[in-house]
Amino acid sequence: MGNITDRGPTARELADATPATRDRYVDLLRVASLTVVVLGHWLMAAVTADGEIGNLLAVVPGLQILTWALQVMPVFFFVGGFAHALAHRSRPRYAAFLRARLQRLLRPTMVFIGVWGVLALAVQLLVADAGGGLTGAALRLVTQPLWFIGIYLAMVALTPPLLRLHGRWGWGAFAALAGGAGAVDVLRFAAGVPYVEFLNFALVWLAVHQLGFLRADGLIRRPGLLAAAGLVGAGLLVAYGPYPLSMVGMPGEKVSNMAPPTLALLCHGLWLVGAVELLKGPGARFTARARVWRAVVAANGIAMTAFLWHLTAMLGVYGALLALGIRLPEPASAAWWAQVPLRLGAAAALTALLVSLFRRFEQPVPAPTPSTDAGGPLAALGITLALFGVLGLSMTGLGGLLHGHTATLVAVRVTAPAAVAMALTGWFLVERAGRA
């Protein structure tokens, strides 16, 4: 790439240095999927005049069908599987692979946790009723998107063994994970086995991740069939099974397709993966344009930072409106819909400001490739701690830092301070193992 200064290469320099063999469409899918998630979160927030946060999909249930197109997290995990397969084959030592894959994920995440942890402590020390209104909602909700980080950590950690299974069994490895997800739902809904549903956090998302391995080896040859099978399967499960229509979690639901994931969500993932694969040709031609590719490269360089801070920006916009005494219209009313472009524009502007402050933590710091894999066990311990810490914090929120608020992670009670400690310790161990 030529000489790189301390500032790091620009998006234009990175774009111009892109090798011809790079699959640019995958990078477009990564950016597009995160963008859809961010916009979806902004749109779904139905904040009332007294600062309570609801869900637009609960206010207007007819909109839930849109989640069949807009719940695109499976696309991101599918792309992750493709990237992890290529990365591990080029860097097979476990500790070095983990550090290389996680640096641009864990560093900005730990900065986010640190900044919000300090803010949460200050609010709880200085504000008498920190648990109520928009402030309390912010402390509860701002860490919820971290569940995605935790699942992604598990995918990275399990890439080496699952890639070996893929190399031996191909589609059979995917079928085993998908079959396991179906068996879990049978045990959950038909037999009432307690806690078994939590296994699908691994089985469903790892099955989608496995599809990325199949793409890396050119084994998804009939994407139309995959999309049709997934769409029909999801439709039948929702129509005749215990599964809700929405592919995102809804408040008050007895069953959610997301938490824990269900077989219906896996079918939804199949339909999306097949659909984006059908668009691979036009997508490749689109990203071959110089300006488009530079925009994709620039967006990929800040994508994780924007994802981490987008809820902060949204809550900041609503907080400013309430502080200025601007009465918020009733969610889903005509006035509410008329304000949507203004709220989205304000949230985007505030997100851009936060990205400008924190984007430097997303830039990778090079480290020498170790000559042995002696740091592998330390890296495995580190990613396990980081995974449980980040998942735990996504469930506890930051509202109970001073009062010992707990949440149940699978069958284990965790507190926010313990989750923060595990996440930070895990990050430190992964960094140390990767530099060993």
C-alpha positions in Angstrom: 0.0 0.0 0.0 3.0 2.3 -0.1 4.1 4.5 2.8 1.6 4.8 5.6 1.8 7.7 8.0 0.8 7.7 11.6 -2.6 9.0 10.6 -3.2 5.7 8.7 -4.3 5.4 5.1 -7.3 7.3 3.9 -10.4 5.7 2.4 -9.3 6.8 -1.1 -5.8 5.2 -0.5 -7.3 2.0 0.7 -9.8 1.9 -2.1 -7.1 2.5 -4.7 -5.0 -0.3 -3.2 -7.8 -2.9 -3.2 -6.6 -6.1 -5.0 -8.7 -7.2 -7.9 -9.4 -10.5 -6.2 -11.3 -8.9 -3.3 -15.0 -9.7 -3.1 -16.3 -6.1 -2.9 -19.9 -7.2 -2.7 -19.3 -8.7 0.7 -18.1 -5.3 2.0 -21.2 -3.7 0.6 -23.4 -6.2 2.4 -21.7 -5.6 5.7 -22.2 -1.8 5.5 -25.8 -2.1 4.1 -26.9 -4.6 6.8 -25.6 -2.4 9.7 -27.2 0.6 8.1 -30.6 -1.1 7.9 -30.2 -2.1 11.6 -29.4 1.4 12.7 -32.3 2.9 10.7 -34.6 0.2 12.0 -33.7 1.0 15.6 -34.3 4.7 15.0 -37.7 4.2 13.4 -38.9 1.6 16.0 -38.4 3.9 18.9 -41.8 5.3 19.9 -41.1 7.9 22.6 -44.0 9.4 24.4 -44.4 13.0 25.8 -43.4 11.7 29.3 -40.2 10.1 28.0 -41.3 6.5 28.0 -39.9 4.4 25.1 -42.2 2.0 23.3 -41.9 0.0 20.1 -43.6 1.3 16.9 -44.2 -2.3 15.8 -46.3 -2.8 18.9 -48.2 0.4 18.3 -48.9 -0.5 14.7 -48.8 -4.4 14.6 -49.5 -4.4 10.8 -45.9 -3.1 10.3 -44.4 -6.3 11.7 -44.5 -8.0 8.3 -41.7 -5.5 7.3 -39.3 -7.3 9.6 -39.2 -10.1 7.0 -37.2 -7.8 4.9 -35.6 -5.4 7.4 -34.4 -7.9 10.1 -31.0 -8.3 8.4 -28.7 -9.4 11.2 -28.5 -12.8 9.5 -26.9 -11.1 6.5 -24.2 -9.6 8.7 -23.4 -13.0 10.4 -23.4 -14.7 7.0 -20.8 -12.1 5.7 -18.9 -12.7 8.9 -18.6 -16.4 8.2 -17.3 -15.7 4.7 -14.7 -13.2 6.1 -13.6 -15.5 9.0 -13.0 -18.4 6.7 -10.7 -16.4 4.5 -9.0 -14.8 7.5 -8.3 -18.1 9.3 -6.9 -19.7 6.2 -4.4 -16.8 5.9 -3.6 -16.6 9.6 -4.2 -20.1 11.1 -2.5 -19.5 14.5 -5.4 -19.1 17.0 -4.2 -16.2 19.1 -3.1 -14.2 16.1 -6.3 -14.9 14.3 -8.4 -13.8 17.3 -6.6 -10.6 17.8 -6.7 -9.7 14.1 -10.4 -10.4 13.8 -11.4 -8.8 17.1 -9.3 -5.7 17.4 -11.7 -3.5 15.4 -14.5 -5.0 17.3 -13.3 -5.1 21.0 -11.4 -1.8 21.2 -14.3 0.5 20.2 -16.6 -1.7 22.3 -14.5 -1.3 25.4 -14.3 2.4 24.9 -18.1 2.6 24.6 -18.5 0.6 27.8 -16.0 2.8 29.6 -17.5 6.1 28.5 -21.0 5.0 29.3 -20.0 3.4 32.6 -18.6 6.7 33.8 -21.7 8.5 32.6 -24.0 6.0 34.3 -22.1 6.3 37.6 -22.3 10.1 37.5 -26.0 10.0 36.7 -26.8 7.6 39.5 -24.7 9.6 42.0 -26.1 13.0 41.0 -29.7 12.4 39.9 -32.3 11.5 42.5 -34.6 9.6 40.2 -32.1 8.2 37.7 -34.3 5.1 37.1 -37.3 7.0 35.7 -38.2 8.7 32.5 -35.9 8.9 29.5 -32.8 8.8 31.7 -33.7 5.5 33.2 -34.7 4.1 29.8 -31.3 5.2 28.4 -29.4 3.4 31.1 -31.4 0.2 30.5 -31.4 0.3 26.7 -28.1 1.7 25.5 -26.2 -1.5 26.0 -28.8 -3.8 24.5 -27.2 -3.9 21.0 -24.1 -5.4 22.7 -25.9 -8.8 22.3 -24.8 -8.7 18.7 -21.1 -8.2 19.7 -21.3 -11.1 22.1 -22.7 -13.5 19.4 -20.1 -12.3 17.0 -17.4 -13.0 19.5 -18.7 -16.6 19.8 -18.6 -16.9 16.0 -14.9 -15.8 15.8 -13.9 -18.1 18.7 -15.5 -21.1 17.1 -14.4 -20.5 13.6 -11.4 -22.9 13.6 -13.3 -26.0 14.7 -16.4 -25.2 12.7 -14.2 -24.5 9.6 -12.7 -27.9 10.0 -16.1 -29.5 10.2 -17.1 -27.5 7.1 -14.0 -28.8 5.3 -14.9 -32.4 6.0 -18.7 -32.3 5.7 -19.6 -29.2 3.7 -23.4 -28.8 3.7 -23.6 -31.6 6.2 -22.1 -29.4 8.9 -24.7 -26.7 8.3 -27.5 -29.4 8.3 -26.3 -30.6 11.7 -26.5 -27.2 13.2 -29.9 -26.5 11.6 -31.2 -29.9 12.7 -30.0 -29.1 16.2 -31.9 -25.8 16.2 -35.1 -27.7 15.1 -34.6 -30.3 17.8 -34.2 -27.6 20.5 -37.5 -26.0 19.4 -39.3 -29.4 19.6 -37.9 -29.9 23.2 -38.9 -26.4 24.1 -42.4 -26.2 22.7 -43.5 -29.8 22.6 -41.8 -31.2 25.7 -41.4 -28.1 27.8 -37.8 -28.8 28.7 -36.5 -25.8 30.7 -33.5 -23.7 29.6 -33.0 -25.8 26.4 -34.1 -22.8 24.2 -30.8 -20.9 25.1 -28.9 -23.4 23.0 -30.3 -21.8 19.9 -28.3 -18.6 20.6 -25.5 -20.8 19.4 -27.1 -23.2 17.0 -29.2 -20.7 14.9 -26.6 -18.0 14.5 -23.7 -20.5 14.0 -25.8 -22.2 11.2 -26.1 -18.8 9.5 -22.4 -18.2 10.0 -21.7 -21.6 8.4 -23.4 -20.4 5.3 -20.6 -17.9 5.0 -18.1 -20.8 4.9 -20.1 -22.4 2.1 -20.1 -19.1 0.1 -16.3 -18.8 0.6 -15.9 -22.2 -1.1 -18.4 -21.5 -3.9 -20.9 -24.1 -2.6 -24.1 -21.9 -2.7 -24.9 -22.7 -6.3 -28.7 -22.4 -6.2 -29.5 -19.3 -4.1 -33.0 -19.1 -5.6 -33.9 -22.5 -4.1 -32.3 -21.5 -0.8 -34.4 -18.3 -0.7 -37.6 -20.1 -1.6 -37.1 -22.8 1.0 -36.4 -20.3 3.7 -39.4 -18.1 2.9 -41.8 -21.0 2.6 -40.4 -22.6 5.8 -40.7 -19.4 7.8 -44.2 -18.8 6.5 -45.4 -22.3 7.4 -43.8 -22.1 10.9 -45.4 -18.8 11.6 -48.8 -19.8 10.2 -49.0 -23.2 11.9 -46.5 -23.1 14.7 -46.0 -21.2 18.0 -43.9 -18.6 16.3 -44.9 -14.8 16.1 -45.0 -12.9 12.9 -42.3 -10.4 13.9 -38.7 -11.4 13.3 -37.5 -8.9 16.0 -38.4 -9.1 19.7 -41.6 -7.5 20.8 -42.5 -6.2 24.3 -44.7 -8.5 26.3 -44.4 -11.5 23.9 -44.5 -14.9 25.4 -42.4 -16.2 22.4 -39.8 -14.2 20.6 -38.1 -15.2 17.4 -35.0 -13.4 18.4 -34.4 -14.0 22.1 -33.7 -16.9 22.1 -33.6 -17.4 18.3 -36.0 -19.9 16.8 -36.2 -22.2 13.8 -38.4 -19.6 12.2 -35.6 -17.0 12.4 -33.2 -19.5 10.9 -35.6 -20.0 7.9 -35.8 -16.2 7.7 -31.9 -16.2 7.5 -32.0 -18.7 4.7 -34.4 -16.6 2.7 -32.2 -13.5 3.2 -29.0 -15.2 2.3 -30.5 -16.7 -0.8 -31.9 -13.2 -1.8 -28.6 -11.4 -1.4 -26.8 -14.1 -3.3 -29.2 -13.7 -6.2 -28.2 -10.1 -6.3 -24.4 -10.9 -6.3 -23.9 -10.0 -10.0 -25.5 -6.6 -9.9 -23.9 -5.9 -6.6 -20.4 -6.7 -7.9 -21.0 -4.4 -10.9 -22.2 -1.6 -8.6 -19.2 -1.8 -6.2 -16.8 -1.9 -9.2 -17.5 1.8 -9.6 -14.7 3.9 -8.1 -16.9 6.3 -6.2 -19.1 3.6 -4.9 -16.2 1.5 -3.7 -14.5 4.5 -2.0 -17.8 5.1 -0.1 -18.0 1.5 0.9 -14.4 1.5 2.2 -15.0 4.7 4.1 -18.2 3.3 5.7 -16.6 0.0 6.6 -13.9 2.0 8.5 -16.4 3.5 10.9 -19.3 0.9 10.8 -18.7 -0.6 14.2 -18.3 2.8 15.9 -21.5 4.1 14.3 -23.3 0.9 15.4 -22.2 1.2 19.0 -23.2 4.9 19.3 -26.3 5.1 17.2 -28.7 4.5 20.1 -26.8 7.1 22.2 -27.5 9.6 19.4 -31.1 8.7 19.1 -31.6 9.1 22.9 -29.7 12.4 22.7 -32.1 13.7 20.1 -35.2 12.8 22.2 -33.6 14.1 25.4 -32.9 17.4 23.7 -36.5 17.7 22.5 -37.9 17.0 25.9 -35.4 19.4 27.6 -36.4 22.2 25.3 -40.0 21.6 26.2 -41.0 20.4 22.7 -44.0 18.2 23.2 -43.6 14.9 21.3 -46.6 13.8 19.2 -48.4 10.5 19.8 -46.4 7.7 18.3 -47.7 6.6 14.8 -49.9 9.7 14.5 -49.8 11.9 11.4 -47.6 14.5 13.2 -45.3 11.8 14.4 -44.8 10.5 10.9 -44.2 14.0 9.6 -41.4 14.5 12.1 -39.6 11.2 11.1 -37.3 12.8 8.5 -36.2 15.5 11.0 -35.6 13.0 13.8 -33.6 10.7 11.5 -31.6 13.6 10.2 -30.8 14.8 13.7 -29.9 11.3 14.9 -27.6 10.9 11.9 -25.9 14.2 12.5 -25.3 13.4 16.2 -24.0 9.9 15.3 -21.6 11.5 12.8 -20.3 13.7 15.6 -19.8 10.8 18.0 -18.1 8.8 15.2 -15.7 11.7 14.7 -14.8 11.5 18.4 -14.4 7.8 18.7 -13.5 6.5 15.2 -9.8 6.3 16.0 -10.4 3.4 18.3 -11.7 1.3 15.4 -8.4 1.6 13.5 -6.3 -1.6 13.8 -2.9 -1.5 15.6 -0.5 -3.9 13.8 1.3 -6.5 15.9 4.0 -9.0 14.8 2.7 -12.4 13.8 3.8 -14.9 16.6 6.1 -17.7 15.5 4.1 -20.2 17.7 0.6 -20.6 19.0 1.6 -20.6 22.6 -0.9 -17.8 23.4 -3.9 -19.9 22.1 -5.2 -21.0 25.6 -4.9 -17.5 26.9 -6.7 -16.1 23.9 -9.5 -18.7 24.3 -9.9 -17.7 28.0 -9.9 -14.0 27.0 -12.6 -14.3 24.3 -14.7 -16.4 26.6 -14.6 -13.8 29.3 -15.2 -11.0 26.8 -18.2 -12.9 25.4 -19.9 -13.5 28.7 -19.1 -9.9 29.9 -20.6 -8.3 26.8 -23.6 -10.5 26.7 -24.2 -10.0 30.4 -24.0 -6.2 30.1 -26.4 -6.3 27.2 -29.0 -7.8 29.6 -28.3 -5.9 32.8 -27.9 -2.5 31.3 -26.1 0.2 33.3 -28.9 1.3 35.6 -27.8 -0.9 38.4 -24.2 -0.1 38.8 -24.6 1.1 42.4 -27.5 -1.1 43.5 -26.5 -4.6 42.4 -29.1 -5.0 39.7 -28.8 -8.5 38.2 -30.0 -10.3 35.1 -30.1 -14.0 34.1 -27.6 -15.0 31.4 -28.7 -18.5 30.4 -29.1 -19.8 34.0 -26.5 -17.7 35.7 -27.2 -14.4 37.5 -24.8 -11.6 36.5 -24.4 -8.0 37.7 -23.4 -5.0 35.6 -20.1 -4.5 37.5 -19.2 -8.2 37.0 -20.1 -8.0 33.3 -17.9 -4.9 32.8 -15.0 -6.6 34.7 -15.2 -9.8 32.6 -15.4 -7.8 29.3 -12.3 -5.7 30.1 -10.3 -8.6 31.4 -11.2 -10.7 28.3 -10.1 -7.9 26.0 -6.8 -7.5 27.8 -6.1 -11.3 27.6 -6.9 -11.4 23.8 -4.6 -8.4 23.2 -1.8 -9.9 25.2 -2.1 -13.4 23.7 -2.2 -11.9 20.2 1.0 -10.0 20.9 2.9 -12.8 22.5 
